[in-house]
């Protein structure tokens, strides 16, 4: 079974980060892009994943919905 690349968060793809920000009603600014890796790291810790393990977009979405108050992104 192969990994579906589009299912996993990729921090090196700025367009994917921007798409996620837009989907969540957040501005696509450099400041928000710089905060994004911390959100991913926090979500990985929440799900018990090591830094080497992949995080799915759905996991990130679920984590963010539950922990928005802990992450200060600029809204639209």
C-alpha positions as CSV (number, residue, x, y, z in Angstrom):
1,X,0.0,0.0,0.0
2,X,1.5,3.3,-1.0
3,X,1.2,6.6,0.8
4,X,-1.2,9.0,-0.8
5,X,1.1,12.1,-0.9
6,X,-1.8,14.5,-1.0
7,X,-3.1,13.1,2.4
8,X,0.0,14.3,4.3
9,X,1.2,17.7,5.5
10,X,4.3,18.8,3.6
11,X,6.0,21.8,5.2
12,X,8.2,22.5,2.2
13,X,5.2,23.2,-0.1
14,X,4.1,26.8,0.5
15,X,1.1,26.5,-1.7
16,X,-0.2,23.6,0.5
17,X,0.3,25.7,3.6
18,X,-1.5,28.6,1.9
19,X,-4.4,26.4,0.9
20,X,-4.7,25.2,4.5
21,X,-4.7,28.7,5.8
22,X,-7.4,29.8,3.3
23,X,-9.5,26.8,4.1
24,X,-9.5,27.7,7.8
25,X,-10.3,31.4,7.2
26,X,-6.8,32.7,7.9
27,X,-4.7,35.2,6.0
28,X,-2.0,33.9,3.7
29,X,0.8,36.0,5.3
30,X,4.4,35.3,6.0
31,X,3.6,35.6,9.7
32,X,0.9,32.8,9.5
33,X,3.2,30.7,7.3
34,X,6.0,31.0,10.0
35,X,3.5,29.9,12.7
36,X,2.4,26.8,10.7
37,X,5.3,24.5,11.6
38,X,4.7,24.9,15.3
39,X,1.0,24.0,14.8
40,X,2.2,20.8,12.9
41,X,4.7,19.9,15.7
42,X,2.0,20.4,18.4
43,X,-0.4,18.3,16.5
44,X,2.2,15.5,16.1
45,X,2.8,15.6,19.8
46,X,-0.9,15.4,20.5
47,X,-1.2,12.3,18.3
48,X,1.9,10.7,19.7
49,X,3.9,10.9,16.4
50,X,7.6,11.4,16.3
51,X,9.1,14.2,14.2
52,X,9.9,11.7,11.5
53,X,6.3,10.4,11.2
54,X,3.8,12.0,8.7
55,X,0.8,13.9,9.8
56,X,-2.4,13.7,7.7
57,X,-4.2,16.9,6.8
58,X,-7.3,15.5,8.5
59,X,-5.4,15.0,11.7
60,X,-4.2,18.6,11.5
61,X,-7.7,19.9,10.8
62,X,-9.1,18.0,13.8
63,X,-6.3,19.2,16.1
64,X,-6.7,22.8,15.0
65,X,-10.5,22.8,15.5
66,X,-9.9,21.6,19.1
67,X,-7.0,23.9,19.9
68,X,-7.6,27.1,17.9
69,X,-7.3,29.2,21.1
70,X,-3.6,28.0,21.5
71,X,-2.5,29.2,18.1
72,X,-2.7,32.8,17.2
73,X,-3.1,33.1,13.4
74,X,-4.2,36.3,11.6
75,X,-7.8,35.8,10.4
76,X,-9.1,37.0,7.1
